[in-house]
């Protein structure tokens, strides 16, 4: 089959549409997280697979989140706010002085990515913030589960 015929096929259009839908959902979640937490950046980093649309999210902030060690649960650095907090890293012109990482899991409970909150000033991360981040992760996981269900051969 010619490449132009493959690109015009309903299967290709459906696959591209699913990837665009997931990309748009991830972008919305990042915007919501940034606004909700008042941070410099909210990053969704999905562990890349060859056909994963997450590879298009390859910014310095995504790279920063990807290189941080990930635990099984929420990680907040630093745990206490201090005006004298040294920079934890640098993203473009931003000195990172706070980040929080929450793992994202698939239906089987395996970690497939993370949501990271990054800020240029140290800040407190309250119990309310923790609950909101868990809710935001739940929304992302639901999007991923829906995307994976529609992309699986059994769903076709």
Steps between C-alpha positions, in 0.01 A plus 500: 500500500637842410587739783240751384234228514614404850486861616150535357377179663244520782735304730775762461255787551359329808847440645609858433175628650554296819855634531379857448221444754752378758738786417220753548392335827859510629534868403174580682617316811829692494316833472259407779783388728703814441201719585370285786833487684635842397830351387733590215426173320286191526655221295352173385782265409403160363766235464554493126410207284568496128140588416437724802392857423675611819825521306371829358517646853876534498569832676770581754237477775397152381865396494544634855204293624618193311844505663369521858486175695143384533366326808178299531317797649500879511843659529530866609839678497568680722254375758513830690498847350810711555580836341864385486432183302779436254407436138419135433568539132455737211244499220584755232511827703312356798679391819293214642455533876196275541364195328243233572472174307207262505518170310238418237394138471335279240210265572745235623650740755829538316655846495474638145580863565482786744349840561753755617443841654794738467543844656778756519433575867479259794142447607296304747310199366191457713275201557248674274765526229570128537132415458470725194810345342360150559177613331693643204693173466170308509371711209818431302486128577140487382602669173788254455279200575241623249774560243651156554158333482418667170846422361503132593419247227226347719317836502482508119 
